[in-house]
């Protein structure tokens, strides 16, 4: 059965717009993925003590029957194909792709934690997500789900942040 999947995509090194275009194309051309769409792109400040350029961020959604581990492996290969190398946390990066949601599944493996543990706290994810929908069914560890209002989450996240993402043409 196909499920709706959301990814967060970001980068701040090199020709990020070109990298995003390559990533969008690679995802759309992956067997087992259909109904691809993307949010607007947003410029955001890096959440880091390291001096670095602003990020471009967006969210993409699609339907797929790939299992989460296979999807994760495919996304890692797409990142590598675009020049991603292992870096310290919060360092500048050419590309970063995170699985935000996989339907209403809660997934924990050695390599994966879905939903993304910081999804509801990061403006650079919440604001582009709002381009798709105002509410989300958010899976919890105990097997239950919670209906989350994205606008309310943005208000909460803004209290801990000194910026707000702005739209950028890509």
N, C-alpha and C positions, 0 to 999 in steps of 0.2 A: 504494500500500500504506500502510495506517495504521501510524503509529509511536507509541510511548509517549513523551510529552513531560512534562518536569517544569519548573515555574516556581517561582521564589522571589518572594514578595510581602511587602513591608514598608511601614510608614508610621508617622509619629509626630506629625503635625499634624492638628488638627481632630477630627472624629468618625471615627476610624480604623475602628471596627467597621462603621459605616454604609458607609464607602468600600469596605471589604473585601466587604461584601454586594453592593454595586453591581458590583464587579469580578468576583466569582464569577458573578453573574447574566450579565454581559456575555460572559464567556468561555463559559459553558454554552450561551448562545444564539447563538454564532458558528457559521455553517454550516461543516461540515467537522470539527467537534469533537464527540467523543462520549466516553462513559465517564468523565465528570468526577468527581473526588473531591479532597478537601482534607485536609491534616493538621490537628491541633489548632493553635491559635494560641499563640504563645509571646511573653512579654514579655522583651525583651533591652535591655541598655544600649547606647547609641549608641557606635560605634567612631569617636570623633572628639574633637578637642580643643575643639570648639565646645560650649558648655553648651546642652543640649537635653533634651527629655523622652525617656523610654524608648521604644523601638520595639515595635510588634507585628509579628511575622513568622510566616509559614506557608509551606508548600509545597503546590502543587496538581499533580495529574497528570491527564492525559487522553490520548486517542488522537486522531490527526489525520492527514490526508493533505495538509494545507496545506504548501507549501514553507517553509523557515525564513525567507526574506525576507518572504513574505506574512504569516506569523504575526507577525514582528517589527513590521511596519507596523500590523497589527490591534492588537497590544498597546500600541504607542505611542499609537494613537487612543483606546484605553480609558483610558490614563493621562491624556491631555489632557482627556477627558470628565469625569474626576474631579478636575480642577484642577491637574494637575502642570504646573509651570513649570521652566524651566532654572535650576539652582542649582549653586553650587560643590560639589565633591566633599565628601562627609561632612556636608553641611548638612542641617538638618531638612527633611523632605519629607512631603507629604500621601500620596503613593503612589509606589512603585517596583516595577516588575515586571521580573524578569530571567529569561531562558531559561537554565535550568541544564543540561538535557540534552535532546537531540532524538534519541531512539532511541540507536543506537550511532554516530551521525554525528559527525565532526569537521568543523566549518564555520568558515571564515574568509572574511569579506567586509569591505568598508569599514566597515560598521556592526555586524557580528556576530562574536563569537568564542564558539563552542560546542564543548565544554562551557564553562560560565562559568569564567573563569580562577581564581577564588577559591573555587569550590564546595567543594573538599576541605579548606579552611582555616578556614571560618567556622562557628562553633557555631550562629549564628542560621539557617543553612541545614541543617547536618548533623542537628541535633536534630529539627527537624520532618520531615526526610527519613526518619528512622528510624521514623516512624509508618507508613511504607509498606513499607519493606524494609530488611534488615540488610546486604545486599550490593548492589553496583551494578557493571554492566559499564561501565567508564569508557573512552571512546575517546581515543586518543592521536594526536598529530600525524603519526606515521609510518604510520598506518593500522592499527596493532595496537590491541588492547584489553587492559585490565587489570581483573581482578576485585578490587574494593576493598571491604574490610570497614568499614562505616560506624562501628561501635563503636570500632574501632582508630583511625579518623580523628578521632573525637571525643576520644579520649584524647590524641592528638597536639595537636589544636587547643587543648585545655584548658591545655596547658603555656604557651601564649602569651596567655592571657586571664585576666582577674580576675573573671569572672562565669560563670554558667551559666543558660541560658534557662529560664524557668518557664512552665508551662501557664497559659493564661487562657481563660475561657469567652467565646466570641464567637458 
